[in-house]
Amino acid sequence: MSPAEPAITPQIVADHGFTPEEYERVLAAMGREPNMLELGIFSVMWSEHCSYKSSRMHLAKLPTQAPWVICGPGENAGVIDIGDGDAAIFKMESHNHPSFIEPYQGAATGVGGILRDVFTMGARPIANMNALRFGAIDAPRMRHLVKGVVAGIGGYGNCVGVPTVGGETIFHPSYNGNIIVNAMTVGIAKADKIFYSAAAGIGNPVIYVGSRTGRDGIHGATMASAEFDENSDEKRPTVQVGDPFTEKLLIEACLELMASDAIVAIQDMGAAGLTSSSVEMASKGGVGLRLDLDRVPCREARMTPYEMMLSESQERMLMVLKPGREDFAEAIFAKWGLDFAVIGEVVAGGDLTMTFHGEEVGRIPLEPLADAAPKYDRPWVRTPPRALLGDVPGGDDVGGDLLRLMGSADLCSRAWIWEQYDHMVGADTVQRPGGDAAVVRVHGTAKALALTTDCTPRYCFADPVEGGKQAVAESWRNLISVGARPLAITNCLNFASPQNPVVMGQLVGCIEGMAEACRALDYPVVSGNVSLYNESRATGGGAAIMPTPAIGGVGLIADWTRVMTLGFKAEGEDIWLVGEDGGHLGQSLWLRELHGREEGTPPAVDLAAERAAGDYVAGLIADDLVTAVHDLSDGGLLVALAEMALAGGIGAEVEAMNAGAAFGEDQGRYLVTVAAGTELPAGAVPVRRIGRTGGALVAGIALAALRAAHREALPAMLHGAT
């Protein structure tokens, strides 16, 4: 230990996020006391963000395999076969804590990080998505947070040249002290040209490329594994700063090098920066690494090894090259104006060794950092069943209720958000934001990918198992609705403290429900992320978010010219309901928004019925029998009908219905339109004609009034008093 280096005290250990028991494990793994550099490395690698120590044993329950899955969880992103030698590569990740502290940079660097996860594997990114959760709009700082996050997503995605094509946004007071910002990227690569992260080849050079290392983001992974408190603003130095123009150069340089045979392994420097990238590459390859930290390109003077290894500066990659290919690779990165440095080599054994100024400053066995990191079976309790909804409020003015719902925070138009995103760059966006799923053409082919993000946290809070099933099922329905074959999902599991048995029970229940739905729908999980400790003492004593297992779904459309949309196409067409008649108002938006009650059970998810209804609608689309399709979810039948009417500029005349039929959120249902007089084929799925398109009214309310309420609500909410 250097004379200038502080002794490792119990307070320093605690400040690095260790329990006393975990520090004893560090001592046992090292066979001695660690120095500050080694302690910092253990700290970030054993954080929840990097080790998944509270969730690993439960994540193993998720189905991850299918004939079309090329690479499931464990790499930078998931990979699926989409035919013709093409592969889709995608993942979703969280940037919740940084975005709450500094919304613009937190959201922007979330986009940058997920882009790197995808192009690290050899894919050209073709689309970005997001899943956002904010608190009550009049909560302290909330308008500032909404505006900053949206600007950050747009600022980074627009500049880097990847379209942001869709997503979802909801508001609820449980997010007042801890917002959720999940970013998803999808890319395309050749199935025989996928790049992986396992280092190999003793003596092969280890290469650093991209931006220089600064002091931004140090201990970001540890900060993302702790709850907020009244001192959270002091954590601003742990928020990274992004540069989308450098990211664009990095994408092009990496893809150019990937066209050669020079790369053995490649990994982005994400959470925990140089530490996580080097540890993951070496541990996956079963080799050691030696790093010469004098060679790390730094943008700030007198950076220490501790700062270099833990910095989360953005737009950086680590790779292992074949020997003798250094000059070839360096020329490519020089052409793109990016730093390139040989900072080490692959070595035999199982240690990560670091030198600085000619001296060894750290040596850590890799196994306890990675595969042998702590894994906990946390105590958990099953969420108790909710009481059934008792008395149902009156709902005689169905049209008036519809008008109010269409202007509510969770159902109003998100145009104010997505109009700030460039969703057309690249010229391959087939369906813009606002539909059931975004659709992006696979460039130069007839194929397209359909993309969606979904989750209903109020269902997950009331019944985690049913909520987990519903999140997966809704994403499946959204892909079916645009004519896609659902193939696989990524996820981002956002929960509060796993040390709370109630919260841990929510996590376990949601995973159980997700797993059940994925198996029933042949819809495997190929990548994902877990974000825990999403709660804040600063908002009044342990305020936890609702469980939010966000699902990112990807499906394939064989011919993009046959994509289905939700807008009515012509007057005089028949409107059919596919699926059971509704009536379930427990946990519905109608009950919450119009009557101030968050009560009852969420709607049950019958996965056999869900599968049957989806397959039935997919058949209707394939046989050209339908002109518009929309799944039923938040707000129920009448809200879905209004959304179809607004999208097409055509009203609807439908049968009279009570509040349950109009706004019940029963699952496994779709609305479709067909040419007048067309009879839908009989089958195992209930179908019923409920009305006809035409006129300028929906439920007695003028389309113009619905449009004004729908379009103007969010800007009005956001531009009130800050």
Secondary structure, DSSP 4 states (H G I P E B T S, - for coil): --TTSPP--HHHHHHTT--HHHHHHHHHHHTS---HHHHHHHHHHTSHHHH-TTTHHHHTTS----TTEEE-TTSSSEEEEEETTEEEEEEEEE-HHHHHHSHHHHHHHHHHHHHHHHHTTTPEEEEEEEEEEE--TTSTTHHHHHHHHHHHHHHHHHHHT--EEEEEEEE-GGGTTS-EEEEEEEEEEETT--------STTPEEEEEESPB-STTTTHHHHTTS-B-TTGGGGGGGS----HHHHHHHHHHHHHHHTTT-EEEEEE--TTHHHHHHHHHHHHHT-EEEEEGGGS-BSSTT--HHHHHH---SSEEEEEE-TT-HHHHHHHHHHTT-EEEEEEEEESSSEEEEEETTEEEEEEEHHHHTTTS--------PPPPPPPP-SPPP---HHHHHHHHHTSTTTS--HHHHTTS---TTS-EEE-TTSSSEEEE-TTSS-EEEEEEE--HHHHHH-HHHHHHHHHHHHHHHHHHTT-EEEEEEEEEE-S-TTSHHHHHHHHHHHHHHHHHHHHTT--EEEEEEE---EEGGGTS-EEPPPEEEEEEEEEES-GGG---SS--STT-EEEEES------TT-HHHHHHH----SPPPP--HHHHHHHHHHHHHHHHTT--SEEEE--TTHHHHHHHHHHHHHT--EEE----HHHHH---SS-EEEEESTTPPPPPSSS-EEEEEEE-SSEETTEEHHHHHHHHHHHHHHHHTS--
